[in-house]
């Protein structure tokens, strides 16, 4: 196998960073053709989390990604914590009818929570208005709230989405860090609750299932050990699945897309629109949604 380090830039700050780096791995698939994997764990990931990411990279580099059941998949736009006007502009691009809006601010941040919530509501309303009737808005808090604050914030964000012209929130992703709090919030709000960090940081979905803490599972193949691992979870849980990027380059995004294409039930737009946030990439032909959908493209690697 061949290993190629890479470093790419983002258009705007996302998950506290404006850049991504890692290693591309070139291997050989069963048909003898080149196969590419990506190892780009976040700096705060521990050995066990990095090991799952490495397993995912090796799966792709061996050409062991699952066979597709679909030609393409619906894709959600991803909206960082921008002011309302640029957030609305980003939501209009690439034809996506679903947008995931980041809310809540950073964990442990010093910003005034009330001011943060007002800004979040303004962003959600602007995105909802940009999508128009029939648009779908979901929000992602990355576990920033406790249960009490989550309920308050979700109700305000639901109202903001309705003011913007859509039917509330499609779901709220990871409003709280603790599984127990997810379960509490789920019983107190109307919007469905999705689990992300509660699964990907531990690699274990069972705690979420035992607590009946989520209506939807957001699964990132890179953080879960690969596409097949994600499909196995989908098969045994029976819950709606959203396949999501982990802010990889288009090489890693291709593996996540392979998981989405192999998922039998397509209940929600997948979180695979992150290629739009990359200022640079590892390929000549970046994976960018067209008319709100994403189809596989063999990567032409440039690093």
N, C-alpha and C positions, 0 to 999 in steps of 0.2 A: 504493500500500500504506500501511497505518497501523501505527505502532509504539507499543507500550504497555509501558513498564518495569514490572517486578513484583519483589516481595520477599516470600518466604514463609519460614515457620519449620518446623523439624523437631521431632518429639517428643523425640528423643535424638540425641546426637552420632553422626555418620556421616561417614566419610572426612575426619575432622578438623574438621567444621563442624556447626553447629546451624542453619544457614540457607542458602537458595538464592536467587539473584537472576538476572535476565536481562531479556530483551525478548520480548514476544509480537508476532508479525507477522500482521496480518490482510490477506489477499489475496482473490482471487476465483477459484473453481474453474471448470473447463470448463462446468459447468451453471449458472454465474452466481451460485451460492450462496457465502456467506462461507466461507473456508478459513483455518485458523490454523496457524502454525508457531511454534516456540520456539527462541530463541537464548540458551543459558545455559551457556556453557563454563566450566569450572573456572578459578579465577584463575591457576593455574600453567600453563595451556595457552599454547603459543606461536602464532605467526601461522598456521602451516600447519595446526595442529590446530583453531584457531578458524575457519579457512576451511572445513574440512570440516563443522564444526557449522553454519556459515552456509548452506552448500549444502543441508544437511538441512532447515534451517528454511525455505528458499525452496521446496524440493520440496513440503513440506506446505502452505505458504501459497499455492502455485499450484494446489493440489488435485490433485497428481500422484502421490498415494500409490497403491500397487498394489491391484488388486481382490482381495477376500478369497476364499480357498478353503475357509475354515472359519467356522462361526458364532461360536465362541469357542475359547480355548486353555487348557490347563492351566497353572497359575501356581505358582511357588514362593514360600513365605514367606521373608523375608529377616530374619536375626537379627543385629543388631549385637553388639558386644562387651559383652554384659550379664552380670550374675550369673546363675547357673543358674535360679533360680525365675522371674524376669521373662522370661528367654529361653524357658523352657518355656511360659509363659503366652502369649507372642507367637506361638509355633509353633502353639498350639491354635486361635488365632483364624482366622476366615475360611475354615476347612475345607480348607486346603492339606494335601496328603499328602507334599509335598516341602518341605524347608527348606534354605536356604543359610545356613551359620553362618560369620560372620567370625572369623578366628583369626590368631594371629601377632603382634598388636600393631602399632603404627606402625613404618615403616621408620626406622631411626636412633634409635629410642626408647631410654630409659635403664632400662627395666624389666628385672628379672632374667629371662633367657630360660627358666630352669627353672620359675619361678613363673608366667610367662605360659603355658607349655605346660600346666601343671597346671590353670590356670583355663580354658584352651581345652578340655581334655579334660572337665572338669566341665560346661562349657556344652554340648558335643556330646552327652555322655551324657544330660543333662537334656532336650535337644531330641529325641533319639532316643526316650527314654522317653515324652515327651509325644505323639509321633506314633504310637507303638505299632507292633505287628506290621504289616508291609507299608509302613511309612513309609520315606521316602527322605531321606537326609541327604547333602548335599554341603558342602564347606568352601572358603573363599576366603581365601588368605593375602596377596593383593595384592603378591606378589613379595618378601616380607620375608626369606625364608630363603636361605642358600646351599645347594648341593646336599647336603652332608653333613647339615646340620641339617634340611633338608626330609625326607630319608629317615627320620631319627629321629622327627620330629614326626608324619609321616604314619602311621607304624606305630603310634604311641601313640594317635592320633586314630581310626584304624581299630578299635583295641581298645576305645576308649571308646564308639564307636558300637555295637559288638556288645554291650557290657555294657548299653547302653541298650535293646537289644532289636531292632535293625535289622541288616541284613546288610552291615555295613561301610559304606564310603563310596561313594556313586554316582560321584563324581569329586572331584578336588582342583583347584581353580582357581588358576592362576598361583602355584605354590608358590615360584618363583624369578623374579628379574627378567630374567636372561639366558636367551636361547633355548637356548644350549648347555647350561645347567644344567637346563632343562626336559627336554631330551632325555636327559640322564644320569639324572635322577630317574625318568623314565618307564620306563627299563630296570630300575630297582631296586625298584620298589614294585608292589603288586598293583592298587591303585586307578587308574582311568583319570586322565589328566592333561588339563586344559582350559587353553587359552590365552586371555587377555583383554588385559591391558596390552601384551603382546608384539605384538598386532595393532592395538589402538585408538590407542596412542601414536604409532605409526609410520604407520598407515593402510595397512600392507602385510602381507598374510598369507603371502607367499611364503617369507620367511625361516623361519617356523615349519614350513611344508610341506617345505622343502629339508632341514631338520634332523630331520624326522620326530619333532617335539617335542611333539605333542599328539594326543590321541584325539578331542577335542571342541573346537569353536571357539565362544567366547562373543563375540557381536557386538552392539555398541551402535550402532543406526542414526545417532544424533546425532553420534557421533564418527567415523563411517565415510563421511559424505557423504550419508546418507539411506537410506531403506528399499530402494530399487532397487539401490543399491550393495551392500547386505548380501545381497540375493537373488542378485545376480550372483556373489558369492563362494560362496554356498551351492551354486549350480548348477555352478560349475567345480571346486570342491574335492571334493565328494561326501562330506565328513565330516559327522557329526552336528552340528547347529547349535542353540545356545541363544541366543535373542534376549533382550537384557537392557536394562533402563533405565539411564540415566546420572544418576539421581536428579533427573529433571526434575519439573516440575509436571505435572498431568494433561493439559495440552496437548501437551507433548513426549512424554509416555507414550502418548498416543493414536497418535502416528506410529510409535513402537516397536511398539505392538500391531498396527498395520496390517502391518508387516513380518512379524510372527509369524503373523498370519492368512493371509498369502499364501505361507507356506512349505509346500511340498507334504508333506514328511516331518516328522511331529511325534514325535520320538524322546525328548524330555525336556521336563519342565516348564520354562517360560520364566521368566526373571528379571524379571518385570514386577509384582511385589508391592510395589514401593517406595512406592506411594501410601499404604500403611498407616503409613509413617513420617512423613508430612507432618502437621504441626499445623494449617497453613493451606494454601490452594491458590489457583489462579487461576480456578477454575470453581465453579459451584454444585453440580455433580454429579461428584464425584471418582471416578476409576477405582480401585475397590477390588475385590479378588477376592471372589466369592461362591461358596461350596461349592468353593473351590479352583480356580475358573475365572474367566477375564476375558473379557468381551464388549465390543464397541465401543459407546460412548455419545457422540453428538454433543455436544461441549463447550458449556456455557453460560457464557461467559467473564464474569468479574466485575471484572477490573482495568481 
